Every structure is written in C-alpha cells, then in structure tokens.
Amino acid sequence: MKYLIVEDFSGQEVPFIFPRRVDHADMREQLPYGKIVAAGFLELRTEGFVCTPCPNELQVTARVEQDAAVIAEALRSRVGS
C-alpha cells in the first residue's frame, strides 16, 4: 500500500492509505487538504505498521516511525469510546 499524511484544517495529521497502483500525486489531487507532510509505502507486519520512503512526484518523504504511529493511532479500535 501507499500512504499520504496530510495536515487538516485544525492542524491534525490525517493518514490516507491507498493501493500501490495509484500515484501519490493523483491521490493528492483528490484530497481537500492543504499541506502534505509525509508520503511513502506502508506494510503491516507482525511487529506492526512499517513505513518506508519511496520516490514520489510530491517530493515528500516518509517520517518512518512517526508516520507508523500516526497510522496506528488512526486505525486503533475505539470500541466502547
């Protein structure tokens, strides 16, 4: 998978995960947010989410550990909240 992390209008970082066949720039055009803060590849391994840098048209790189934490928090179960 690929991902983008964008800053929403309140300054919160929001991840978007999408298939590898979609270019980062094409996905960016679909998002209503202003600032892209990170982009890369995403894998789910036994140890958790792993983010890796990849070449992209946006000239934005992965923040490996920070991105994995943002994605994990966004996907965390909130059952009973």
Summary of the structure (lengths in Angstrom):
residues: 81
radius of gyration: 12.4
end to end distance: 28.6
largest distance: 40.6
contacts: 211
relative contact order: 0.24
helix: 23%
strand: 35%
